[in-house]
Amino acid sequence: MAFAPTKLKGRAQPPKTLSLSSMMDMMTIILLFLIKSYSATGMLIQDVEGINIPVSTTAGSPKKVLTLAIDDEAVWLDRDGQRVERFESMDVLMAESDDPAAMVLPGLFTFLENEARQGRERENYGVKFTGEINIMADAQVQYNAILKVLKTCYNAGFSQTDFVVLKED
Amino acid sequence: MAFKPSLKRKFIPPDEDVNVTPIMNLVVVLIPLLLATAEWVKLGLIESKMPPAGGGGGELTEQVEKKALSLIVSLEEEQIAVSLFGATAANPEVDGSVYYRTIPLLPTGEYDYAVLNTLLHDVRLDVVEQGVLAEQIPNLDRFGNPVYNPDGTPQLINDYIYSDVYNVRISAPNHLPFQSLISVLDACRVYKDEDGHLSYLFPVPFMGKLS
């Protein structure tokens, strides 16, 4: 007696496709989040590790210029979020004096004066020297230290000083 | 003779998924691109300046005949003092009006930035805006270059009888934390009304020492 033909074997199975719907949902959420944090200019300034940047309501946009970082130890030259050169320590920054000359930090002044001179020399090649400088200081750094750095920048030829702040949402 | 029922009516199309592979390809390309351009920490800048050598408000020679507003915000130990036209605690009146105000500390011992902001808004409206001259002048950026509207026309701003209508001089004690200074600069720079409209107050600060 012949067997009845099997109902499953030999019958063509429909091709199985991978369901991408859940992955699409996830990708859409990630895409929206990234679009929200999109910046046309990218990160022009990077925050320095260990510096608690003060919060502000400013709408001013960051600029990629020379940046000084002030933490609880010293004044540093900041390059792409890295402390690359140390200048005066916090002891010198916090020393109080009535002498106006004591407001200028000698190590920082020498460096900035050299940078300003090089900037002016580059004007011969069409690169305008604007005298802009960013100051990224910790929220707890005291006013006296800020004033000394400002005064030093001003005397060295960097008259356009800007404070780097964290924008409030 | 009855017609045979149409086969078309009974045909049920197979349940097919939308082909999302091209969209997936696009998304996979977009995500690394957006990751590279994302701004994780939103940093901004606040302008700051040192007082001009020799003091005084007016900076331009053609503005010599203008009056100096001389707005000073002094962050003192027990209060914030706001002074105009050189008024002091000892001589708060200038030309019969009081131009020296104080703002006491909050019960928490912090400066009252909200009241400072409101007071400076009042100064802007009641003093500065009352001194508008008839003609407008071209708006200049911080480097002295003219600012243009999107349509290419020069941006014009009000001219005032005062030479330093955007300046504020900040005096603070040596030990003031940087965050407090930034909060004062915020209070001096812009005023936000109940509808959320922003208006500039005194956006160019000059830093000085408390004498």
Interface residues (C-beta under 8 A of the other chain):
Chain A: P14 T17 S19 L20 S21 M23 M24 M27 T28 I30 L31 L34 I35 S37 Y38 S39 A40 G42 M43 I45 Q46 D47 I53 P54 V55 S56 T57 T58 A59 G60 S61 P62 K63 M94 E96 T130 N134 I135 A137 D138 A139 Q140 V141 Q142 Y143 N144 I146 L147 L150 K151 Y154 S159 Q160 T161 D162 F163 V164 V165 L166 K167 D169
Chain B: P14 D17 V20 T21 I23 M24 V27 V28 L30 I31 L34 L35 A36 T37 A38 E39 W40 V41 K42 L43 G44 L45 I46 E47 S48 K49 M50 R142 F143 A172 P173 N174 H175 L176 P177 F178 Q179 L181 I182 S183 L185 D186 R189 V190 M207 K209
